[in-house]
Structure formats: structure tokens, C-alpha cells
Amino acid sequence: MIKEILELLAKCGRTKTEIIRRANLNFYKGQEILDFLMEKGLITKSSEKYSITDKGKDFLEKLRELDEFMI
């Protein structure tokens, strides 16, 4: 789920509703994951949109590399 959310935000900023719907999460689990990602500094929120941070982009790249390694 974390990788999927970061992938969504890598393309453009999105609202909580967009993220939760596209990641197919329920509201509470989606909020829990967004809070966790913000706490870790991987995403930020301004107004109503969430965006990926540079730290989040670096982490996403590492997740992609791990996916390739596992294949």
C-alpha cells in the first residue's frame, strides 16, 4: 500500500479521497497510512492535497529497486 500511495503522489498531488479510492482502502486505514507517511517525512499536505517529498521520492526509488531485485 505504501508503494502504491507514493506512486500515485509521484505523478501529482492528490486529495485524501483520490488516494483512498485509487488505492482501494477504507477511510480509516487510508488515514492511518497517510499519517504514518507524513510522520516519516515521505509526504506533505498543503491545503487539501498530499504531495511526495524528496525523501519520499528517494524511498520510492529504493522500493522500485527492491521490486526489481525480487523478480
Secondary structure, DSSP 8 states (H G I E B T S, - for coil): -HHHHHHHHHHS-EEHHHHHHHTT--HHHHHHHHHHHHHTTSEEEETTEEEE-HHHHHHHHHHHHHHHHH-
